[in-house]
Structures are given as C-alpha cells and as structure tokens.
Amino acid sequence: MKLKSFTLQIFEPEKTIDFYTKVLGFSLLKTYSNRDSTYYNLGYSNANYYIQLKHTPSLAKENYQQHPNDNYWKYSVFVNNIQKVYANLLAKGHAIKEPFQFGNIGYLAHTIDTENHQIEFIQKTFKGNPTKNINPTNVLGLLTIRTKDPLKSIRFYENVLNLKLFVRMYVGRGKGFTLYFLGDKNLQAPNLDIDAIENREWMYQQEHLFIEIQYYWGSERDDSFNLAKVKNTGLQHINFGNNGTVPKEPFVFETPDQHTILLKKEQN
C-alpha cells in the first residue's frame, strides 16, 4: 500500500489549473471524469506523487477558508532555493509571504492558491546550509492534517496504511503543538531518533510524499476543538494505491480523525 496523492475540491478549474501549471510549475498529468465530477492530476515531471483537483459543476461555489479547528491544514512543496521561488511568484504577480527560518523546523514561505488552499514551501536545507548536490526538482512533500489523539492516529497510519513515523517536532508557539511526520516505511532516516534534527533536512530532500499530523497540546480535553471536516470544500480524500488483493472498485473508509481514505488498485 502506497500513499499516492490527495484530492482538493475546486470551483474554477480553468483559472486554477492555469495557476498550478504556469505559476507553480506543475504538469497536468491526467484529466478524467467520473460520475458528476472532473479530476485533474497535477505533479512535477519526475514524481510518483500528485495533487488531484476535483471539480463538481453541480456544487454551489463556496469560498474555502482554512480554520485552525479543521482536520486539514495545508500541503507543502520541497524546493531547492526558496528565495528563487519567492522572487518567481512575486514576478508573476502572486502574493507570497517572505521566507524565514522557523527555529530548527525549516526554511519556510507561505502562500495560497486561487481557491484559497494553504501552500507551504520548504527549502531542502536550513537557511545558510549548502544546497549543492541536491536534486533541484521541486517535490510534493507534505500533506498536513490534524488530530486530537496522536497515538491513535499514528498507530492507524502505521498499522493500517503501512506508513512509518520518521520525524517529530515540538513547537512552542501559541499554546504549543507537536508535528509528526510519517512516510514510506522503506525509507531509511539517518538517525533512529525521531527527534533528531538531522532527520528534518533529510526528509525535505526525499522525493516522497509524507503525511504531517499536527496535534495541539491539550486539545483532547477541549470540547470546542472538534476537528471539523468541511464537506464540499478543501480536502476531500487521501489516496493510496495497492497492487495487491484489493477490490477493482475504489475502497473508501475513514481515519479516527474523519479523514477519508480512498484505496484504489494501481494499474500495471
């Protein structure tokens, strides 16, 4: 079982596809229709992972707004030179926040797409560290979701979806939160300690899609924090492929945090 992609709902396909291809540099890999929706798979040229954008004409347009209580936050792209990305987006008339080194987390910059989905760029090395001999290709690197029970969530992704926990980060900003990063279990991190700083730059240099899980400290005791799942906007499902004995038709189920998983047999 392999993590392959994730699906975001969109309402203006022509404008949004144009943004992804001409501004962000994605390639349109595939377009197809299923039932009442059209799906657009976008990725970087040498990647095995992709963003899937879903357009459903029958849905009334909604303005997506990410909220800290939602069970989905953002996705991230690993880049070789974040200052170059910053300058490129500004030159194309698209707003992006100035890059900054966020503690020992990473060298980051943030923007949104034309549908208001949150996008994070992460340089493959910390600010000031050399980027020589690193693959310069952009990589679709992280899908960030939220949980109120990290142990239960991690256990689910490891035991049911065949991922492995490689990195953990404690962040003291605001009320504080912890980030957990899970990826292909066949990868080999340089350090077995999930808190090791060296594992962070290693992760940003992988050509793999990881799932990042954010846990706000004490949220399990906060009844007002409900991990809202937005039905017709934002993240629709996380997509896994399998060459094994799975049904020909896609198999759909939910995680403990109400994220929809779509398991589909891969084409040989």
N, C-alpha and C positions, 0 to 999 in steps of 0.2 A: 504494500500500500504506500503510495507516494503523494505528498502534497503537491498539487499542480498549479492551482490558481484560486482566485476569489472573484465573486460577482458583485458588482455595484449597479444599482438602478440609476438610469439616466432618463432625461426627458427631452433633450435636444441633441439627437445623435450627430447630425451634420456638424454642428458647432463643436461638440465635444470631441469627436473623432479628429477633426481638424486640429484642435488644441493638442491632443495627445501625439499626433504624428508630426506636426510642424513646429510645435513649441517644445514638447518634452522629448521628441526623438524616438518615440515608439514606432514599430512597424505594425500595420494591420495584418495579422496572420491569417484570420479566418472570419467570415461572416456567414451566419446561417439563421434560419427561422425555425422555431419550434412552438407549436400551438399559437398563442396570440402575441408572441414576443420575438424580437430580433436580437441576436447576440453578436457582439464584436469582441474577438480575442486580440489583444494587443500585447506585444512583448518586444524585447530587444533581440537583435538579429541572431545571436548565438545562444539564446536562453531556452531552457526547458520549462520555464515558468512564465505565466502571463496574467494580465488583468483581463477580466471579462466584463464588458459593459452590456447591460440589458436594457432594451427599450421596449416598452409595452404601450402602444398607442392608446389603448382603452383606459389607461390610468390618467386621472386628472393630475395636472402638473402640481407638484409640491416643491417648495423651496427647502432643500435639505439644510438642517442646522445640527452640527455635532454638539452634543451636550455631555458634560463630564459624567452624568449618570447613565449614559448609553452603554450598551455592551460592546460597541465598536468605536474605535478612536480614529485610526489613520492607517496609511501604508507608507513604506519608506523605500527609497532608491539609494543604493550604494554607488558612490561616484568617486572618480579618481581625483578631481580638482573642484572643490566646492565653490571656490571663488570664480572659476570659469563658468560654472553653472549659474551662479548668481548674476554675473555680468550678462550672460547669454539671455536669461529670462527678462532682465530689465531692458535689454536692447530690442527684444521682441514685444515690448510694451506690457509685460505681465508682472504684476506685483509679487515680490518675494521679500521676506524678512532677511536682514543681513546675517551672514553666517557667524556663528560664535562657538567657541569651545565650551561645552557644558560639563564642567568638572572633569571627572575621568570617565564620563559616559560616551562622549563623542563630539566631533566637529560637525555642527548641525545647521540647517537652514530650513525654513518652513514656508509653504505657500498653500494655495487651494487650486483645484481645477475649476473649470467653467460651471460645474454643477455643485460647487462648494464642498467637495470631498477634501479632507485634510491630506496634504502630501508633505513628507519629510525627506530631505536629502541628508545623507550621512557620508562624510568623506571616509574613504577606506583606511585612512590613518588619522591619528590625532593631529591637531594643528601643530605645525612645525616639524612633524616627523616626515621622513622622506617617502615619496611615492614611487621611486624608481623600481623597476622590475615587477610592478603590479599591473595586472591586466587593466587597460584603460577603459574597457567597455562598462557602461552602466549596467547595474544588476537590480532587478526587482527583488529586494532583500527582506522586507518585513511586512507582515500584516499584524496590526496591533489591536487586540481585543481586551476586554476587562472581565474580572472575576471578583466574587466576594469570598471564595473559598479556594485559594491557590493549590492546596494539597490535593483536593478533589479534582480540580481541573488538570493539574499536571499528571496525576495518575490516569485520568481519562485519555489524555493525548498520548501518553506513553504506552498504555496497555491496550487501548482500542485502536488508536490511529498510528501506532508504530513510530512515533517521534521520540526524541531524546532531549533531556534538559542539558544544555551546554553552558549557559551563562545566567548569572543572577546579579542584579544591580539594585542597591538600596539608594533611594533618592529622598533627601530630607527637605525638599521644597514643599511649602504649604503644610498640610497635615502629615505629609510623608506618604511614600508609596514604594513598592518593590516591583521590579520588572523581571520577568522570567522569559528566557528565550529557548525555544525548542526547534530542533531541525532534524534532518535525515540522520537516523541512528548510525549510519555507516561512516559518517564524518568522524575525524579524529582531531579533537582540540589539542593544543599544545600542552595544556595543563588540566588535570583531572578535577582540580578545584574550581567549582562553578563561579566562585567569587574572584578568581584570578583576573587581574587587569589585562594580561596579555591575551586572554581569550576574546576580549572585546574587539580589538583590531583584527584578530584572526577571523572572527565572524564576519566583519564588514568586508573582508577580502574573499569570501566564499562566493561561488556562483550558484547559490542556493537560496530558496525562499524559506525563511524562518517564521514561526509564529511567536509573537511577543505578547505576553499576558501581563496586564497592569493590575496590581492589587493595591487599593488604598488601605492604609493601616487602620484597623478598627471598623472597616465598612461592614463586616459581618454582623456587627451589633447596631448598625444604623438602619432602621426600618425605612427611612426616607430615601435611602440609596437602593434603588430597585433594579439596576441593570436593565434599563428599558430597551426593548427591541423594537426598532422602528420598522413598521410593516412594509410600506411602499416606497421608502427612500433608503439611501445608504447601503450598507452591506446586506446582501440577500442570502448568500451561502458561501461556504468554503469548500473547494472542490478537490477531491482526492481521486487518483486513478489506481487501478489494480489490474494486473494481468492474470490474476488467479481466478478462483471459482467464485465469481460474483455474478449476480443476475445481468442479463443483457440490458435490461432497462435500468436507468439510474435508481439507486437506493438512497433514500433520504431519511435522516434522523437528526436529533438534537443533542447538543452537548449539555452538561449540567448548567451552563450559563446561557442557555437558549440560543446558541449559535447553530444555524442549520448547516449540517454536513451533507454534501452530495457526493456519493461514491459511484463512480462510473467505470465500466470496463474499458481499459485502454485499447486502442486499435493497434494491431501489429503492423 
